[in-house]
Amino acid sequence: MICIAGEGWYQEEGKEAVSLTPGMVVTIPAEVKHWHGAKKDSWFSHIAVEVPGEATSNGWCEPVSDAAYNGLE
């Protein structure tokens, strides 16, 4: 995933959130549960590139809680 404009967050399950700014690249391994989105005071635009693989999948997870999102700084 490449952040191209605005500012956002990327967080893998069980890890600290990473602040995203334009030009940052995040490599997301297959089967890693994560979320990404805009910061509270910004918008966020990104390009996602998916590499075909075997025995991999993706799926929408539960929404990020307001408490977890609002606690990011």
PyMOL Python script that loads the backbone (N, CA, C, O; Angstrom):
from pymol import cmd

cmd.read_pdbstr("""\
ATOM      1  N   MET A   1       0.849  -1.150   0.000  1.00  0.00           N
ATOM      2  CA  MET A   1       0.000   0.000   0.000  1.00  0.00           C
ATOM      3  C   MET A   1       0.906   1.227   0.000  1.00  0.00           C
ATOM      4  O   MET A   1       1.892   1.289   0.735  1.00  0.00           O
ATOM      5  N   ILE A   2       0.551   2.208  -0.844  1.00  0.00           N
ATOM      6  CA  ILE A   2       1.322   3.438  -0.943  1.00  0.00           C
ATOM      7  C   ILE A   2       0.416   4.609  -0.568  1.00  0.00           C
ATOM      8  O   ILE A   2      -0.616   4.823  -1.203  1.00  0.00           O
ATOM      9  N   CYS A   3       0.792   5.356   0.449  1.00  0.00           N
ATOM     10  CA  CYS A   3       0.049   6.561   0.824  1.00  0.00           C
ATOM     11  C   CYS A   3       0.409   7.639  -0.192  1.00  0.00           C
ATOM     12  O   CYS A   3       1.582   7.977  -0.352  1.00  0.00           O
ATOM     13  N   ILE A   4      -0.595   8.177  -0.877  1.00  0.00           N
ATOM     14  CA  ILE A   4      -0.299   9.182  -1.904  1.00  0.00           C
ATOM     15  C   ILE A   4      -0.752  10.583  -1.527  1.00  0.00           C
ATOM     16  O   ILE A   4      -0.283  11.555  -2.119  1.00  0.00           O
ATOM     17  N   ALA A   5      -1.653  10.715  -0.556  1.00  0.00           N
ATOM     18  CA  ALA A   5      -2.104  12.050  -0.140  1.00  0.00           C
ATOM     19  C   ALA A   5      -2.813  11.963   1.201  1.00  0.00           C
ATOM     20  O   ALA A   5      -3.304  10.904   1.593  1.00  0.00           O
ATOM     21  N   GLY A   6      -2.859  13.084   1.893  1.00  0.00           N
ATOM     22  CA  GLY A   6      -3.489  13.112   3.205  1.00  0.00           C
ATOM     23  C   GLY A   6      -2.639  12.380   4.232  1.00  0.00           C
ATOM     24  O   GLY A   6      -1.469  12.082   3.990  1.00  0.00           O
ATOM     25  N   GLU A   7      -3.243  12.093   5.383  1.00  0.00           N
ATOM     26  CA  GLU A   7      -2.549  11.351   6.429  1.00  0.00           C
ATOM     27  C   GLU A   7      -3.459  10.263   6.964  1.00  0.00           C
ATOM     28  O   GLU A   7      -4.675  10.436   7.045  1.00  0.00           O
ATOM     29  N   GLY A   8      -2.857   9.136   7.329  1.00  0.00           N
ATOM     30  CA  GLY A   8      -3.669   8.027   7.805  1.00  0.00           C
ATOM     31  C   GLY A   8      -2.960   7.182   8.841  1.00  0.00           C
ATOM     32  O   GLY A   8      -1.873   7.514   9.316  1.00  0.00           O
ATOM     33  N   TRP A   9      -3.609   6.081   9.176  1.00  0.00           N
ATOM     34  CA  TRP A   9      -3.084   5.092  10.118  1.00  0.00           C
ATOM     35  C   TRP A   9      -3.093   3.718   9.474  1.00  0.00           C
ATOM     36  O   TRP A   9      -3.956   3.405   8.654  1.00  0.00           O
ATOM     37  N   TYR A  10      -2.121   2.905   9.855  1.00  0.00           N
ATOM     38  CA  TYR A  10      -2.072   1.484   9.502  1.00  0.00           C
ATOM     39  C   TYR A  10      -1.764   0.738  10.792  1.00  0.00           C
ATOM     40  O   TYR A  10      -0.840   1.106  11.518  1.00  0.00           O
ATOM     41  N   GLN A  11      -2.537  -0.313  11.083  1.00  0.00           N
ATOM     42  CA  GLN A  11      -2.279  -1.071  12.302  1.00  0.00           C
ATOM     43  C   GLN A  11      -2.547  -2.548  12.075  1.00  0.00           C
ATOM     44  O   GLN A  11      -3.622  -2.948  11.627  1.00  0.00           O
ATOM     45  N   GLU A  12      -1.528  -3.353  12.400  1.00  0.00           N
ATOM     46  CA  GLU A  12      -1.680  -4.809  12.387  1.00  0.00           C
ATOM     47  C   GLU A  12      -2.177  -5.244  13.753  1.00  0.00           C
ATOM     48  O   GLU A  12      -1.846  -4.632  14.768  1.00  0.00           O
ATOM     49  N   GLU A  13      -2.959  -6.283  13.771  1.00  0.00           N
ATOM     50  CA  GLU A  13      -3.496  -6.795  15.034  1.00  0.00           C
ATOM     51  C   GLU A  13      -2.361  -7.094  16.012  1.00  0.00           C
ATOM     52  O   GLU A  13      -1.402  -7.788  15.674  1.00  0.00           O
ATOM     53  N   GLY A  14      -2.484  -6.556  17.237  1.00  0.00           N
ATOM     54  CA  GLY A  14      -1.497  -6.804  18.277  1.00  0.00           C
ATOM     55  C   GLY A  14      -0.274  -5.913  18.230  1.00  0.00           C
ATOM     56  O   GLY A  14       0.632  -6.069  19.049  1.00  0.00           O
ATOM     57  N   LYS A  15      -0.226  -4.965  17.273  1.00  0.00           N
ATOM     58  CA  LYS A  15       0.931  -4.076  17.148  1.00  0.00           C
ATOM     59  C   LYS A  15       0.487  -2.626  17.267  1.00  0.00           C
ATOM     60  O   LYS A  15      -0.702  -2.317  17.187  1.00  0.00           O
ATOM     61  N   GLU A  16       1.467  -1.737  17.459  1.00  0.00           N
ATOM     62  CA  GLU A  16       1.184  -0.305  17.523  1.00  0.00           C
ATOM     63  C   GLU A  16       0.794   0.216  16.137  1.00  0.00           C
ATOM     64  O   GLU A  16       1.233  -0.311  15.115  1.00  0.00           O
ATOM     65  N   ALA A  17      -0.031   1.249  16.126  1.00  0.00           N
ATOM     66  CA  ALA A  17      -0.420   1.888  14.866  1.00  0.00           C
ATOM     67  C   ALA A  17       0.762   2.663  14.289  1.00  0.00           C
ATOM     68  O   ALA A  17       1.597   3.185  15.029  1.00  0.00           O
ATOM     69  N   VAL A  18       0.821   2.731  12.966  1.00  0.00           N
ATOM     70  CA  VAL A  18       1.865   3.452  12.249  1.00  0.00           C
ATOM     71  C   VAL A  18       1.213   4.649  11.551  1.00  0.00           C
ATOM     72  O   VAL A  18       0.218   4.501  10.842  1.00  0.00           O
ATOM     73  N   SER A  19       1.787   5.832  11.762  1.00  0.00           N
ATOM     74  CA  SER A  19       1.297   7.035  11.112  1.00  0.00           C
ATOM     75  C   SER A  19       1.733   7.027   9.646  1.00  0.00           C
ATOM     76  O   SER A  19       2.897   6.772   9.338  1.00  0.00           O
ATOM     77  N   LEU A  20       0.789   7.308   8.747  1.00  0.00           N
ATOM     78  CA  LEU A  20       1.084   7.304   7.312  1.00  0.00           C
ATOM     79  C   LEU A  20       1.047   8.713   6.747  1.00  0.00           C
ATOM     80  O   LEU A  20       0.125   9.480   7.023  1.00  0.00           O
ATOM     81  N   THR A  21       2.058   9.047   5.955  1.00  0.00           N
ATOM     82  CA  THR A  21       2.134  10.323   5.256  1.00  0.00           C
ATOM     83  C   THR A  21       2.476  10.038   3.791  1.00  0.00           C
ATOM     84  O   THR A  21       2.959   8.952   3.471  1.00  0.00           O
ATOM     85  N   PRO A  22       2.232  10.999   2.902  1.00  0.00           N
ATOM     86  CA  PRO A  22       2.473  10.762   1.481  1.00  0.00           C
ATOM     87  C   PRO A  22       3.886  10.238   1.195  1.00  0.00           C
ATOM     88  O   PRO A  22       4.878  10.748   1.714  1.00  0.00           O
ATOM     89  N   GLY A  23       3.937   9.214   0.359  1.00  0.00           N
ATOM     90  CA  GLY A  23       5.201   8.598  -0.031  1.00  0.00           C
ATOM     91  C   GLY A  23       5.544   7.347   0.765  1.00  0.00           C
ATOM     92  O   GLY A  23       6.413   6.576   0.358  1.00  0.00           O
ATOM     93  N   MET A  24       4.869   7.134   1.900  1.00  0.00           N
ATOM     94  CA  MET A  24       5.171   5.947   2.701  1.00  0.00           C
ATOM     95  C   MET A  24       4.603   4.697   2.028  1.00  0.00           C
ATOM     96  O   MET A  24       3.523   4.724   1.439  1.00  0.00           O
ATOM     97  N   VAL A  25       5.354   3.611   2.131  1.00  0.00           N
ATOM     98  CA  VAL A  25       4.957   2.328   1.566  1.00  0.00           C
ATOM     99  C   VAL A  25       4.854   1.323   2.704  1.00  0.00           C
ATOM    100  O   VAL A  25       5.750   1.233   3.543  1.00  0.00           O
ATOM    101  N   VAL A  26       3.765   0.573   2.730  1.00  0.00           N
ATOM    102  CA  VAL A  26       3.566  -0.474   3.732  1.00  0.00           C
ATOM    103  C   VAL A  26       3.418  -1.794   2.991  1.00  0.00           C
ATOM    104  O   VAL A  26       2.569  -1.928   2.110  1.00  0.00           O
ATOM    105  N   THR A  27       4.247  -2.766   3.349  1.00  0.00           N
ATOM    106  CA  THR A  27       4.117  -4.113   2.797  1.00  0.00           C
ATOM    107  C   THR A  27       3.300  -4.930   3.786  1.00  0.00           C
ATOM    108  O   THR A  27       3.669  -5.050   4.955  1.00  0.00           O
ATOM    109  N   ILE A  28       2.207  -5.482   3.325  1.00  0.00           N
ATOM    110  CA  ILE A  28       1.296  -6.226   4.192  1.00  0.00           C
ATOM    111  C   ILE A  28       1.355  -7.700   3.786  1.00  0.00           C
ATOM    112  O   ILE A  28       0.860  -8.071   2.722  1.00  0.00           O
ATOM    113  N   PRO A  29       1.954  -8.529   4.621  1.00  0.00           N
ATOM    114  CA  PRO A  29       2.041  -9.953   4.284  1.00  0.00           C
ATOM    115  C   PRO A  29       0.657 -10.598   4.199  1.00  0.00           C
ATOM    116  O   PRO A  29      -0.296 -10.128   4.822  1.00  0.00           O
ATOM    117  N   ALA A  30       0.561 -11.651   3.440  1.00  0.00           N
ATOM    118  CA  ALA A  30      -0.694 -12.405   3.323  1.00  0.00           C
ATOM    119  C   ALA A  30      -1.152 -12.881   4.698  1.00  0.00           C
ATOM    120  O   ALA A  30      -0.347 -13.242   5.556  1.00  0.00           O
ATOM    121  N   GLU A  31      -2.465 -12.869   4.876  1.00  0.00           N
ATOM    122  CA  GLU A  31      -3.117 -13.377   6.086  1.00  0.00           C
ATOM    123  C   GLU A  31      -2.857 -12.545   7.336  1.00  0.00           C
ATOM    124  O   GLU A  31      -3.126 -13.025   8.438  1.00  0.00           O
ATOM    125  N   VAL A  32      -2.345 -11.316   7.218  1.00  0.00           N
ATOM    126  CA  VAL A  32      -2.123 -10.447   8.377  1.00  0.00           C
ATOM    127  C   VAL A  32      -3.375  -9.588   8.574  1.00  0.00           C
ATOM    128  O   VAL A  32      -3.749  -8.810   7.696  1.00  0.00           O
ATOM    129  N   LYS A  33      -4.017  -9.738   9.735  1.00  0.00           N
ATOM    130  CA  LYS A  33      -5.203  -8.946  10.043  1.00  0.00           C
ATOM    131  C   LYS A  33      -4.752  -7.519  10.365  1.00  0.00           C
ATOM    132  O   LYS A  33      -3.887  -7.309  11.215  1.00  0.00           O
ATOM    133  N   HIS A  34      -5.339  -6.556   9.685  1.00  0.00           N
ATOM    134  CA  HIS A  34      -4.938  -5.155   9.855  1.00  0.00           C
ATOM    135  C   HIS A  34      -6.091  -4.241   9.481  1.00  0.00           C
ATOM    136  O   HIS A  34      -7.113  -4.677   8.952  1.00  0.00           O
ATOM    137  N   TRP A  35      -5.899  -2.962   9.771  1.00  0.00           N
ATOM    138  CA  TRP A  35      -6.824  -1.943   9.273  1.00  0.00           C
ATOM    139  C   TRP A  35      -6.008  -0.725   8.853  1.00  0.00           C
ATOM    140  O   TRP A  35      -4.881  -0.529   9.310  1.00  0.00           O
ATOM    141  N   HIS A  36      -6.587   0.082   7.986  1.00  0.00           N
ATOM    142  CA  HIS A  36      -5.967   1.341   7.589  1.00  0.00           C
ATOM    143  C   HIS A  36      -7.069   2.336   7.262  1.00  0.00           C
ATOM    144  O   HIS A  36      -8.151   1.964   6.809  1.00  0.00           O
ATOM    145  N   GLY A  37      -6.769   3.614   7.501  1.00  0.00           N
ATOM    146  CA  GLY A  37      -7.756   4.649   7.223  1.00  0.00           C
ATOM    147  C   GLY A  37      -7.217   6.015   7.565  1.00  0.00           C
ATOM    148  O   GLY A  37      -6.089   6.156   8.036  1.00  0.00           O
ATOM    149  N   ALA A  38      -8.043   7.028   7.320  1.00  0.00           N
ATOM    150  CA  ALA A  38      -7.655   8.418   7.527  1.00  0.00           C
ATOM    151  C   ALA A  38      -7.527   8.757   9.009  1.00  0.00           C
ATOM    152  O   ALA A  38      -8.182   8.155   9.860  1.00  0.00           O
ATOM    153  N   LYS A  39      -6.671   9.732   9.298  1.00  0.00           N
ATOM    154  CA  LYS A  39      -6.607  10.289  10.643  1.00  0.00           C
ATOM    155  C   LYS A  39      -7.855  11.137  10.883  1.00  0.00           C
ATOM    156  O   LYS A  39      -8.537  11.538   9.940  1.00  0.00           O
ATOM    157  N   LYS A  40      -8.142  11.403  12.155  1.00  0.00           N
ATOM    158  CA  LYS A  40      -9.351  12.154  12.524  1.00  0.00           C
ATOM    159  C   LYS A  40      -9.442  13.503  11.817  1.00  0.00           C
ATOM    160  O   LYS A  40     -10.529  13.919  11.417  1.00  0.00           O
ATOM    161  N   ASP A  41      -8.314  14.187  11.659  1.00  0.00           N
ATOM    162  CA  ASP A  41      -8.326  15.541  11.116  1.00  0.00           C
ATOM    163  C   ASP A  41      -7.807  15.611   9.681  1.00  0.00           C
ATOM    164  O   ASP A  41      -7.350  16.664   9.236  1.00  0.00           O
ATOM    165  N   SER A  42      -7.876  14.497   8.960  1.00  0.00           N
ATOM    166  CA  SER A  42      -7.347  14.470   7.597  1.00  0.00           C
ATOM    167  C   SER A  42      -8.187  13.551   6.729  1.00  0.00           C
ATOM    168  O   SER A  42      -9.095  12.870   7.206  1.00  0.00           O
ATOM    169  N   TRP A  43      -7.871  13.550   5.481  1.00  0.00           N
ATOM    170  CA  TRP A  43      -8.380  12.551   4.550  1.00  0.00           C
ATOM    171  C   TRP A  43      -7.177  11.725   4.131  1.00  0.00           C
ATOM    172  O   TRP A  43      -6.042  12.092   4.432  1.00  0.00           O
ATOM    173  N   PHE A  44      -7.404  10.636   3.453  1.00  0.00           N
ATOM    174  CA  PHE A  44      -6.328   9.691   3.165  1.00  0.00           C
ATOM    175  C   PHE A  44      -6.592   9.037   1.821  1.00  0.00           C
ATOM    176  O   PHE A  44      -7.678   8.510   1.576  1.00  0.00           O
ATOM    177  N   SER A  45      -5.593   9.074   0.955  1.00  0.00           N
ATOM    178  CA  SER A  45      -5.699   8.420  -0.341  1.00  0.00           C
ATOM    179  C   SER A  45      -4.511   7.484  -0.501  1.00  0.00           C
ATOM    180  O   SER A  45      -3.380   7.834  -0.163  1.00  0.00           O
ATOM    181  N   HIS A  46      -4.779   6.293  -1.019  1.00  0.00           N
ATOM    182  CA  HIS A  46      -3.713   5.315  -1.162  1.00  0.00           C
ATOM    183  C   HIS A  46      -3.910   4.461  -2.406  1.00  0.00           C
ATOM    184  O   HIS A  46      -4.997   4.393  -2.979  1.00  0.00           O
ATOM    185  N   ILE A  47      -2.828   3.817  -2.799  1.00  0.00           N
ATOM    186  CA  ILE A  47      -2.853   2.833  -3.879  1.00  0.00           C
ATOM    187  C   ILE A  47      -2.528   1.488  -3.246  1.00  0.00           C
ATOM    188  O   ILE A  47      -1.542   1.352  -2.521  1.00  0.00           O
ATOM    189  N   ALA A  48      -3.357   0.509  -3.525  1.00  0.00           N
ATOM    190  CA  ALA A  48      -3.105  -0.840  -3.020  1.00  0.00           C
ATOM    191  C   ALA A  48      -2.764  -1.744  -4.204  1.00  0.00           C
ATOM    192  O   ALA A  48      -3.455  -1.743  -5.223  1.00  0.00           O
ATOM    193  N   VAL A  49      -1.700  -2.505  -4.053  1.00  0.00           N
ATOM    194  CA  VAL A  49      -1.272  -3.442  -5.090  1.00  0.00           C
ATOM    195  C   VAL A  49      -1.311  -4.831  -4.480  1.00  0.00           C
ATOM    196  O   VAL A  49      -0.651  -5.095  -3.476  1.00  0.00           O
ATOM    197  N   GLU A  50      -2.077  -5.707  -5.082  1.00  0.00           N
ATOM    198  CA  GLU A  50      -2.196  -7.070  -4.568  1.00  0.00           C
ATOM    199  C   GLU A  50      -1.428  -8.017  -5.483  1.00  0.00           C
ATOM    200  O   GLU A  50      -1.603  -8.003  -6.701  1.00  0.00           O
ATOM    201  N   VAL A  51      -0.583  -8.831  -4.884  1.00  0.00           N
ATOM    202  CA  VAL A  51       0.205  -9.800  -5.635  1.00  0.00           C
ATOM    203  C   VAL A  51      -0.484 -11.156  -5.526  1.00  0.00           C
ATOM    204  O   VAL A  51      -0.735 -11.624  -4.416  1.00  0.00           O
ATOM    205  N   PRO A  52      -0.794 -11.797  -6.653  1.00  0.00           N
ATOM    206  CA  PRO A  52      -1.457 -13.096  -6.593  1.00  0.00           C
ATOM    207  C   PRO A  52      -0.619 -14.116  -5.809  1.00  0.00           C
ATOM    208  O   PRO A  52       0.611 -14.106  -5.863  1.00  0.00           O
ATOM    209  N   GLY A  53      -1.300 -14.973  -5.100  1.00  0.00           N
ATOM    210  CA  GLY A  53      -0.620 -16.018  -4.343  1.00  0.00           C
ATOM    211  C   GLY A  53      -1.501 -17.252  -4.264  1.00  0.00           C
ATOM    212  O   GLY A  53      -2.641 -17.248  -4.727  1.00  0.00           O
ATOM    213  N   GLU A  54      -0.968 -18.285  -3.683  1.00  0.00           N
ATOM    214  CA  GLU A  54      -1.731 -19.516  -3.506  1.00  0.00           C
ATOM    215  C   GLU A  54      -2.163 -19.637  -2.057  1.00  0.00           C
ATOM    216  O   GLU A  54      -1.407 -19.296  -1.148  1.00  0.00           O
ATOM    217  N   ALA A  55      -3.369 -20.119  -1.841  1.00  0.00           N
ATOM    218  CA  ALA A  55      -3.930 -20.331  -0.514  1.00  0.00           C
ATOM    219  C   ALA A  55      -3.943 -19.040   0.309  1.00  0.00           C
ATOM    220  O   ALA A  55      -3.653 -19.062   1.505  1.00  0.00           O
ATOM    221  N   THR A  56      -4.278 -17.924  -0.327  1.00  0.00           N
ATOM    222  CA  THR A  56      -4.402 -16.652   0.379  1.00  0.00           C
ATOM    223  C   THR A  56      -5.826 -16.134   0.193  1.00  0.00           C
ATOM    224  O   THR A  56      -6.537 -16.560  -0.718  1.00  0.00           O
ATOM    225  N   SER A  57      -6.226 -15.231   1.048  1.00  0.00           N
ATOM    226  CA  SER A  57      -7.564 -14.653   0.942  1.00  0.00           C
ATOM    227  C   SER A  57      -7.560 -13.286   1.618  1.00  0.00           C
ATOM    228  O   SER A  57      -6.629 -12.933   2.341  1.00  0.00           O
ATOM    229  N   ASN A  58      -8.597 -12.546   1.369  1.00  0.00           N
ATOM    230  CA  ASN A  58      -8.797 -11.313   2.117  1.00  0.00           C
ATOM    231  C   ASN A  58     -10.255 -11.238   2.504  1.00  0.00           C
ATOM    232  O   ASN A  58     -11.106 -11.880   1.889  1.00  0.00           O
ATOM    233  N   GLY A  59     -10.536 -10.465   3.511  1.00  0.00           N
ATOM    234  CA  GLY A  59     -11.916 -10.329   3.964  1.00  0.00           C
ATOM    235  C   GLY A  59     -12.047  -9.094   4.823  1.00  0.00           C
ATOM    236  O   GLY A  59     -11.080  -8.643   5.438  1.00  0.00           O
ATOM    237  N   TRP A  60     -13.238  -8.554   4.862  1.00  0.00           N
ATOM    238  CA  TRP A  60     -13.510  -7.388   5.688  1.00  0.00           C
ATOM    239  C   TRP A  60     -13.641  -7.838   7.129  1.00  0.00           C
ATOM    240  O   TRP A  60     -14.311  -8.829   7.422  1.00  0.00           O
ATOM    241  N   CYS A  61     -13.002  -7.113   8.021  1.00  0.00           N
ATOM    242  CA  CYS A  61     -13.042  -7.428   9.449  1.00  0.00           C
ATOM    243  C   CYS A  61     -14.059  -6.521  10.135  1.00  0.00           C
ATOM    244  O   CYS A  61     -14.709  -5.695   9.494  1.00  0.00           O
ATOM    245  N   GLU A  62     -14.179  -6.687  11.427  1.00  0.00           N
ATOM    246  CA  GLU A  62     -15.079  -5.839  12.199  1.00  0.00           C
ATOM    247  C   GLU A  62     -14.581  -4.393  12.172  1.00  0.00           C
ATOM    248  O   GLU A  62     -13.390  -4.157  11.973  1.00  0.00           O
ATOM    249  N   PRO A  63     -15.476  -3.423  12.371  1.00  0.00           N
ATOM    250  CA  PRO A  63     -15.043  -2.020  12.406  1.00  0.00           C
ATOM    251  C   PRO A  63     -14.085  -1.765  13.569  1.00  0.00           C
ATOM    252  O   PRO A  63     -14.161  -2.429  14.603  1.00  0.00           O
ATOM    253  N   VAL A  64     -13.197  -0.812  13.394  1.00  0.00           N
ATOM    254  CA  VAL A  64     -12.323  -0.369  14.465  1.00  0.00           C
ATOM    255  C   VAL A  64     -13.195   0.385  15.464  1.00  0.00           C
ATOM    256  O   VAL A  64     -13.998   1.226  15.061  1.00  0.00           O
ATOM    257  N   SER A  65     -13.055   0.105  16.738  1.00  0.00           N
ATOM    258  CA  SER A  65     -13.889   0.764  17.747  1.00  0.00           C
ATOM    259  C   SER A  65     -13.561   2.253  17.833  1.00  0.00           C
ATOM    260  O   SER A  65     -12.435   2.664  17.553  1.00  0.00           O
ATOM    261  N   ASP A  66     -14.537   3.046  18.217  1.00  0.00           N
ATOM    262  CA  ASP A  66     -14.308   4.483  18.407  1.00  0.00           C
ATOM    263  C   ASP A  66     -13.232   4.715  19.456  1.00  0.00           C
ATOM    264  O   ASP A  66     -12.409   5.618  19.303  1.00  0.00           O
ATOM    265  N   ALA A  67     -13.223   3.924  20.509  1.00  0.00           N
ATOM    266  CA  ALA A  67     -12.224   4.090  21.579  1.00  0.00           C
ATOM    267  C   ALA A  67     -10.817   3.855  21.056  1.00  0.00           C
ATOM    268  O   ALA A  67      -9.902   4.615  21.372  1.00  0.00           O
ATOM    269  N   ALA A  68     -10.637   2.811  20.259  1.00  0.00           N
ATOM    270  CA  ALA A  68      -9.303   2.509  19.709  1.00  0.00           C
ATOM    271  C   ALA A  68      -8.873   3.603  18.730  1.00  0.00           C
ATOM    272  O   ALA A  68      -7.733   4.064  18.778  1.00  0.00           O
ATOM    273  N   TYR A  69      -9.776   4.019  17.847  1.00  0.00           N
ATOM    274  CA  TYR A  69      -9.462   5.036  16.845  1.00  0.00           C
ATOM    275  C   TYR A  69      -9.169   6.378  17.501  1.00  0.00           C
ATOM    276  O   TYR A  69      -8.180   7.032  17.171  1.00  0.00           O
ATOM    277  N   ASN A  70     -10.023   6.789  18.426  1.00  0.00           N
ATOM    278  CA  ASN A  70      -9.855   8.101  19.063  1.00  0.00           C
ATOM    279  C   ASN A  70      -8.651   8.147  19.985  1.00  0.00           C
ATOM    280  O   ASN A  70      -8.206   9.236  20.348  1.00  0.00           O
ATOM    281  N   GLY A  71      -8.106   6.995  20.379  1.00  0.00           N
ATOM    282  CA  GLY A  71      -6.925   6.952  21.234  1.00  0.00           C
ATOM    283  C   GLY A  71      -5.614   7.100  20.483  1.00  0.00           C
ATOM    284  O   GLY A  71      -4.557   7.192  21.107  1.00  0.00           O
ATOM    285  N   LEU A  72      -5.657   7.125  19.164  1.00  0.00           N
ATOM    286  CA  LEU A  72      -4.434   7.247  18.364  1.00  0.00           C
ATOM    287  C   LEU A  72      -3.953   8.685  18.322  1.00  0.00           C
ATOM    288  O   LEU A  72      -4.743   9.616  18.161  1.00  0.00           O
ATOM    289  N   GLU A  73      -2.641   8.854  18.469  1.00  0.00           N
ATOM    290  CA  GLU A  73      -2.048  10.194  18.389  1.00  0.00           C
ATOM    291  C   GLU A  73      -0.708  10.121  17.738  1.00  0.00           C
ATOM    292  O   GLU A  73      -0.044  11.144  17.577  1.00  0.00           O
TER     293      GLU A  73
END
""", "prot")
cmd.dss("prot")
cmd.show_as("cartoon", "prot")
cmd.util.cbc("prot")
cmd.orient("prot")
